[in-house]
């Protein structure tokens, strides 16, 4: 059974066919998913979904691109939601230097506040990183994020950085890019990082794996990610599924 640790079923792209998408996931062997909320509308929708579907869980946080919009009231709201039994992580949070909507100093401040909140509520964190690896690693160390650990979401960095993150109590999560023909780094990470520290995800509706690259992604395609990792490691798909499922449930505190 596969555990997709990062989905955006709360995205408007699923408004017309959510039930079909969920059924597709079940038929592909997906047993659980974490729906990630990153602002007011997506968090609200994520909470509605986890109340409706037993096998869905939520992560709530504030995306770095929109850090400039986050208020103290938003942070307090996230803290309240963290008490919900189906909220299993905070995030996605982090730094995104690709877009310039939120100045770097504001992104860093919001990131630090969310790490501190995670330590207060004792939940792992889901990290979004775009073109900001060193600053993210530095902040995780400075804020002692190792205390709660979490996930390096859709990891695209080097094996060396992956090992550094593992040392800080983080899992490395691989998504669709590991299936891309020219994606050298994700394939190296899949090869060199032990399964005990790997997770799988889709980040749907984004980053669809081959052969669906460029199309809308969906949770059923997480099987293609698992198959690619199994092929790279030369082990059965069932082993990848079992171990990454167990890793996710242990991290999120979900009874196995």
GIMORA-V302688 format. One record per pair of residues at least 24 apart in sequence whose ideal C-beta (glycine too) atoms are under 6 Angstrom apart, sorted by the first residue. I is the first residue (numbers start at 1). J is the second residue. D is the distance in Angstrom with one decimal. If there is no record, write none. Layout:
i = (I/I)
j = (J/J)
d = (D/D)
This chain:
i = (1/1/1/2/2/2/2/2/3/3/3/4/4/4/4/4/4/5/5/5/5/5/6/6/6/6/7/7/7/7/9/9/10/10/10/10/11/13/13/21/24/25/25/28/28/30/33/34/36/38/38/39/50/57/57/58/58/59/59/59/60/61/61/61/61/61/62/64/64/64/64/65/65/65/67/67/67/67/68/68/70/79/82/82/88/89/89/89/90/90/90/90/91/91/92/92/92/94/94/94/94/95/95/95/96/97/97/98/98/111/112/115/115/118/119/119/124/124/124/124/125/126/126/126/127/127/128/133/133/140/154/158/159/159/159/162/162/166/171/171/172/172/173/173/175/175/175/175/176/176/176/178/179/179/179/179/190/190/191/195/198/199/199/199/200/200/200)
j = (29/31/245/29/30/222/226/241/32/245/248/30/33/201/202/219/222/34/173/199/201/248/36/153/201/203/33/35/204/219/35/49/35/42/45/46/205/205/216/218/220/219/220/220/223/219/219/59/92/63/92/66/86/86/88/86/87/89/91/126/87/90/91/92/93/114/110/94/95/96/107/96/99/101/102/106/107/110/102/106/110/117/121/123/252/123/124/126/114/118/123/125/125/126/126/128/153/127/128/129/136/132/135/136/130/131/132/130/131/139/143/143/145/148/147/148/148/149/150/251/150/150/151/153/152/153/153/157/161/168/203/185/188/189/192/189/193/197/197/199/197/198/199/201/201/202/203/207/207/208/209/228/209/210/224/228/229/232/232/243/244/244/247/248/225/226/244)
d = (5.8/3.7/5.6/5.2/4.8/5.4/6.0/5.2/4.8/4.5/4.1/5.6/4.5/5.7/5.5/4.7/4.4/5.3/5.7/4.9/4.7/5.3/5.7/5.5/3.8/5.2/4.7/5.7/5.2/5.3/5.3/6.0/5.6/4.8/3.7/4.8/5.3/4.5/5.8/5.0/4.2/3.9/4.8/3.8/4.8/5.2/5.6/5.4/5.5/3.7/5.5/5.5/4.3/5.2/4.6/5.8/5.0/4.0/5.3/5.3/5.8/4.8/3.9/5.7/4.5/5.8/6.0/5.3/5.1/4.4/4.5/5.0/5.0/5.5/4.1/5.0/4.6/4.0/4.1/5.3/5.4/5.8/4.1/5.9/3.8/5.5/4.9/5.3/5.9/4.5/5.2/5.2/5.0/3.2/4.6/4.3/5.8/4.6/3.9/5.3/5.8/3.6/5.6/5.4/4.3/4.2/4.7/4.7/5.2/5.9/5.8/4.4/5.2/5.0/5.4/5.6/5.3/5.3/3.9/5.6/3.9/5.9/4.9/5.2/5.3/5.7/5.9/5.5/6.0/5.6/5.2/6.0/5.4/5.5/4.8/5.2/5.4/5.0/5.7/4.8/5.9/5.7/4.1/4.9/4.8/5.9/5.1/5.4/4.1/5.5/3.8/5.2/4.0/4.3/5.8/4.7/4.9/4.6/5.2/4.5/5.9/5.5/5.7/5.7/4.9/5.4/5.1)
